[in-house]
Amino acid sequence: MVASTQARQRLVGPLHLTVEVVNAIYQRSHRGPAPERLSEAEADQALTRFLAFPLALLNLTPLYQQAFAFARNHGLSNRHYRE
């Protein structure tokens, strides 16, 4: 992301991107082996740095609807959620 902003490239993402990143930072600070966890100060810094990026959050509802229809029409399944 830093390289993109330095190159003056526009950063875009879906509306839920911020929630996902905040959750990832929180999870990284509360789960896993202690040496790999973020400290409170590191988590705060990570969140502050992320929120400082000039992101354009886009409403991708039409794309989600198209992807849903495509998956349904082609018999695709999401293996990510299978055990």
ZAMARGU-4260 file (C-alpha; in steps of 0.2 Angstrom, whole numbers, plus 5000, padded with zeros to 4 digits):
<rodrens>
0) 5000/5000/5000 | 5014/5012/5004 | 5022/5009/4986 | 5005/5012/4978 | 5003/5029/4987
5) 5020/5034/4983 | 5017/5030/4965 | 5001/5040/4967 | 4990/5025/4962 | 4972/5025/4967
10) 4969/5013/4981 | 4951/5005/4980 | 4942/4992/4990 | 4925/4986/4994 | 4914/4995/5008
15) 4918/4981/5020 | 4937/4982/5018 | 4939/4993/5034 | 4930/4981/5045 | 4940/4966/5038
20) 4956/4975/5042 | 4951/4981/5059 | 4946/4963/5063 | 4962/4956/5056 | 4973/4968/5067
25) 4962/4964/5082 | 4964/4945/5079 | 4983/4947/5077 | 4984/4955/5094 | 4973/4942/5103
30) 4976/4925/5095 | 4991/4914/5091 | 5007/4911/5100 | 5012/4926/5111 | 5028/4929/5101
35) 5018/4932/5085 | 5004/4943/5093 | 5004/4962/5091 | 5006/4972/5107 | 4993/4984/5110
40) 5005/4998/5104 | 5008/4989/5088 | 4990/4986/5085 | 4986/5004/5088 | 5000/5009/5076
45) 4994/4997/5063 | 4976/5003/5064 | 4982/5021/5063 | 4993/5018/5048 | 4979/5009/5039
50) 4966/5022/5043 | 4978/5036/5036 | 4978/5028/5019 | 4968/5037/5006 | 4956/5023/5001
55) 4941/5024/4990 | 4928/5012/4996 | 4917/5006/4983 | 4899/4999/4983 | 4901/4982/4974
60) 4884/4976/4976 | 4881/4974/4957 | 4898/4964/4956 | 4892/4953/4970 | 4876/4949/4962
65) 4885/4945/4946 | 4897/4934/4955 | 4883/4925/4964 | 4873/4922/4948 | 4889/4916/4939
70) 4893/4903/4953 | 4875/4897/4953 | 4874/4895/4934 | 4891/4886/4933 | 4888/4875/4949
75) 4903/4882/4958 | 4905/4880/4977 | 4916/4889/4989 | 4928/4876/4996 | 4935/4889/5008
80) 4921/4885/5021 | 4922/4866/5019 | 4931/4856/5032
</rodrens>
